[in-house]
Amino acid sequence: MISSEILKKIKEIEIYTSRLLTGSLVGDSRSAIKGSGLEFDQIREYQMGDDVRFIDWRASARMDKLLVKQYIEERNRTVLLAVDVSASTFFSSGVDLKKMSMAQIASVLALVADAGKDHVGLLLFSDEIENYIPPATGRKHVRSIMQQLFTHAPSKKGTDISTALNYAANLKRRDTILFVLSDFISSDLPGIASASTGFSKNLKGIAAKYDVIAIRCLDTNEQKFPAVGFLCVQDCESDNSGIVHAKSKGLHNINVFLEARRLEQDKLFTSCGVDCVDVTNNKHFMGDLIKFFRRRMRY
């Protein structure tokens, strides 16, 4: 049974996304989700108002008149949302858990894809595949995805992103864009990433098949630890506990590690041709997504 609170949240996201699709995001979001968003159709004579970036200068020189390349919008891509539901996503130093932020982001992506008539699927993972909803179209289907995102039972398990990547790769769907939503704190992705890790190999492999976008959702305290002195801490996934001295030299070492982890992951994403969007669960994410999609659409 879905609670009234969850239904209210889903309705709010639907209304919010609908407003975005009729506003400033409409051009960017639909095209960004489709990569270039365009498929070559024909060359025709230039008309007033045509985009000058599509002028075919070689053909124009041969024909002695201005010609442009005409494109048609691609349709029916598959958008696959791989969402981390491991124990580490049930953390927050603010109001919203990382899990809730990821659920909202994935919901918006599903609604935008549905507006573009694309097939949308959902893959929930921890250190194993928790649930899989095959790609399909229609608002009823998208609602079932949203309901699963917000109602999936909490998992007290670890994180193995390679498991999700392998599962997605074995689906062998053509023309697919894969969004991986996670904090990327994973047993198969060490704190400091290495080109020799299994994760690196799997990421390169799936990036060769699909258009992959990583959405890294971290809490503020997972990016820069506050100077609060001695703290008793417990690992969400292993239940291991200890005392951390988050001050002076100890704090410096922690923050150096957190920054090095992020930079090494960035390096890995770049080497695999994977775009990465950083969002923080302590602030609203839509501005970051809009900036990313606009940047991705620049020629």
Residue pairs with C-beta under 8 A, 6 or more apart in sequence:
2 147
2 151
6 147
6 150
6 151
9 104
9 150
10 107
10 143
10 146
10 147
10 150
13 104
13 107
13 108
13 111
13 146
14 111
16 108
17 107
17 108
17 111
17 112
17 115
18 111
20 26
20 29
20 108
20 112
20 286
21 29
21 111
21 112
21 115
24 290
25 112
25 290
25 293
28 290
28 293
28 294
28 297
29 112
29 290
29 293
30 37
30 112
30 115
30 116
31 37
31 38
31 293
31 297
32 292
32 293
32 294
32 296
32 297
33 77
33 79
33 109
33 112
33 113
33 116
33 118
33 177
33 293
34 73
34 74
34 77
34 116
34 118
34 177
35 74
35 177
35 211
36 74
37 73
37 74
37 297
38 71
38 72
38 73
38 74
39 71
39 72
39 73
39 74
40 69
40 70
40 71
41 70
41 71
41 72
42 69
42 70
43 56
43 59
43 67
43 68
43 69
43 70
44 67
44 68
44 70
45 65
45 66
45 67
45 68
46 55
46 60
46 65
46 66
46 67
46 68
47 68
50 68
51 68
53 299
54 68
54 69
54 70
54 71
55 66
55 67
55 68
55 69
56 67
56 68
56 69
59 67
60 66
60 67
74 175
75 116
75 117
75 118
76 117
76 118
76 119
76 175
77 113
77 116
77 118
77 119
77 175
77 176
77 177
78 118
78 119
78 120
78 121
78 135
78 173
78 174
78 175
78 176
78 177
79 109
79 110
79 113
79 118
79 119
79 120
79 121
79 135
79 176
79 177
79 179
80 120
80 121
80 122
80 123
80 135
80 168
80 171
80 173
80 176
80 177
80 178
80 179
80 210
81 106
81 109
81 110
81 120
81 121
81 122
81 123
81 145
81 179
81 181
82 123
82 125
82 164
82 165
82 168
82 178
82 179
82 180
82 181
82 182
83 102
83 103
83 106
83 122
83 123
83 124
83 125
83 149
83 181
83 182
84 102
84 125
84 126
84 159
84 161
84 164
84 180
84 181
84 182
84 183
85 99
85 124
85 125
85 126
85 130
85 152
85 154
85 155
86 125
86 126
86 127
86 155
86 157
86 158
86 159
86 237
87 126
87 154
87 155
87 156
87 157
87 158
87 236
87 237
88 98
88 159
88 183
88 185
88 236
88 237
89 97
89 98
89 99
89 102
89 182
89 183
89 217
90 97
90 98
90 99
90 154
90 236
91 97
91 98
91 219
91 222
91 236
92 98
92 219
92 281
92 282
93 219
93 220
93 221
93 282
94 219
94 220
94 281
94 282
95 282
96 281
96 282
97 281
98 183
98 217
98 218
98 219
98 281
100 150
100 281
101 217
101 279
101 281
101 285
102 149
102 181
102 182
102 215
102 217
103 146
103 149
103 150
104 285
105 181
105 215
105 217
105 279
105 285
105 289
106 122
106 145
106 149
106 179
106 181
107 145
107 146
107 149
107 150
108 286
108 289
109 179
110 120
110 122
110 142
110 145
110 146
111 142
113 119
113 120
114 120
114 137
114 138
114 139
114 141
114 142
117 137
118 137
119 135
119 136
119 137
120 135
120 136
120 137
120 141
120 142
120 145
121 132
121 133
121 134
121 135
121 136
121 145
122 131
122 132
122 133
122 145
122 148
122 149
123 129
123 131
123 132
123 133
123 164
123 167
123 168
124 130
124 131
124 132
124 148
124 149
124 152
125 160
125 161
125 163
125 164
125 167
126 155
126 157
126 158
126 159
126 160
127 157
127 158
127 159
127 160
127 163
127 187
128 157
128 160
128 163
129 163
129 164
129 167
130 152
130 155
131 148
131 152
132 167
133 141
133 144
133 145
133 148
135 173
156 237
157 237
158 186
158 187
158 237
158 238
159 182
159 183
159 185
159 186
159 187
159 188
159 237
160 186
160 187
160 188
161 180
161 182
161 184
161 186
161 188
161 189
161 199
161 202
162 188
162 198
162 199
162 202
163 188
164 180
165 180
165 199
165 202
165 203
165 205
165 206
166 202
168 178
168 206
168 210
169 202
169 205
169 206
169 209
169 210
176 209
176 210
176 211
177 210
177 211
177 212
177 213
178 206
178 210
178 211
178 212
178 213
179 213
179 215
180 212
180 213
180 214
180 215
181 215
181 217
182 214
182 215
182 216
182 217
183 216
183 217
183 218
183 222
184 214
184 216
184 265
185 222
186 199
188 197
188 198
188 199
189 197
189 199
189 265
190 197
191 257
191 261
192 257
192 260
192 261
192 264
193 199
193 200
193 261
193 264
193 265
193 267
193 268
194 200
195 268
195 271
200 268
200 272
203 212
203 268
203 269
203 272
203 274
204 271
204 272
206 212
207 272
207 273
207 274
212 272
212 273
212 274
212 275
213 274
213 275
213 276
213 277
214 269
214 274
214 275
214 276
214 277
215 276
215 277
215 279
216 265
216 276
216 277
216 278
216 279
217 279
217 280
217 281
217 285
218 278
218 280
218 281
219 280
219 281
219 282
220 280
220 282
222 258
223 258
223 262
223 280
224 255
224 258
224 259
225 246
225 251
225 254
225 255
225 258
226 246
227 246
227 247
227 251
228 246
228 247
229 245
229 246
229 247
230 243
230 244
230 245
230 246
230 247
231 243
231 244
231 246
232 241
232 242
232 243
233 241
233 242
233 243
233 244
234 240
234 241
235 241
244 250
244 254
245 251
246 254
265 276
266 276
269 275
269 276
275 292
275 296
277 288
277 289
277 292
278 288
279 285
279 288
279 289
